[in-house]
Amino acid sequence: MSESFTSYTVDNDNRFKNAIKKASELVTDFRIPFGLILRDFYKSQQAIFMLKGPGKYPPFKGPKDPITNLTRYQAAKIKKVGFDYPLLVRTGALAASLLGPNNKGSISKITPLTLSFGSSIKYGIYHQSDEPRKKIPLRKFLFIGPEAPTFATSEQMGRAERWVGYIEDHFIRQFKKGLT
């Protein structure tokens, strides 16, 4: 007795695979949307360094002096730099590194398929970290994902959605151009 074998292919399945293959061949350079993302990042980042109060950040912690109503950290910051707010600008190095691609400490690199940006200022990682702390207070300064509603200003809210939109728009334009 011989066994029979039947094979099926679905035309839609093949067309979808071919469309994905063609898309990956047609759209190989994302420098335009990456540039838009970087511009949006620097523009929206400015709001964090202009806060005149704590914003959504936790207030300064620790016992307050009954006369000045300042914590020791606050008083020390005022004594050293002359102000307690805006936050994250004691020396200005961290702020500068996150406000422009050519500023000292800025990480900014765009290639056709990658985008890297951030700060090389060493103490920045401590502000960004959720780890327990004794000296440097929690002061996140990079908001892209789910932590944004907790700390971000309105200028940083929706970054991920905007940035995905830049990429999608570019992809669709390039894909349509390649089909004609």
Sequence and secondary structure as in RCSB ss.txt:
>XXXX:A:sequence
MSESFTSYTVDNDNRFKNAIKKASELVTDFRIPFGLILRDFYKSQQAIFMLKGPGKYPPFKGPKDPITNLTRYQA
AKIKKVGFDYPLLVRTGALAASLLGPNNKGSISKITPLTLSFGSSIKYGIYHQSDEPRKKIPLRKFLFIGPEAPT
FATSEQMGRAERWVGYIEDHFIRQFKKGLT
>XXXX:A:secstr
          HHHHHHHHHHHHHHHH    HHHHHHHHHHHHHHHGGGGG SS TTS    S B TTT  BHHHH
HHHHHHS S STT SSSHHHHHTS TTSTTEEEEE SS EEEEE  TTHHHHH  S  SSS        STTHHH
H  TTTTTHHHHHHHHHHHHHHHHHHHHH 
